[in-house]
C-alpha cells in the first residue's frame, strides 16, 4: 500500500487502520510499539514481554488513538534516517504476520 504522510505541527503522522492494529496486537490497553530500523526500512512490532525484558537497545513509541484506528507520529530524526522528505515522498506500507514494514516509495 502506498501512502502520503500528513503534517502534524513539527512532525508527521500516519494513520494505522484498525485491521492493521489488530494484526500487531494493538489494543486500548496496549498501544506501545517497537521501532526497528534496518537498511532504511522501519519495522513496527507490538511491545511484547520479550522486548520488555530485553537488554537490547530499541525505540518504543505509543500510538495515538485516531477514530477506530491509531496514529503513529514520525519525528524529523526518524524521517532523516529513512531518507524521507514528507513533503514530496510517498511511503510503502507492507503488513507481514505481526510486523508493519514502512519504507520510502522508490
Secondary structure, 3 states (H helix, E strand, C coil): CEECCEEECCEEEEEECHHHHHHHCCCCCCCEEEEEEECCEEEEEECCHHHHCCCCCCEEEECEEECCEEEEEECHHHHHHHCCCCCCCCEEEEEECCEEEEEECC
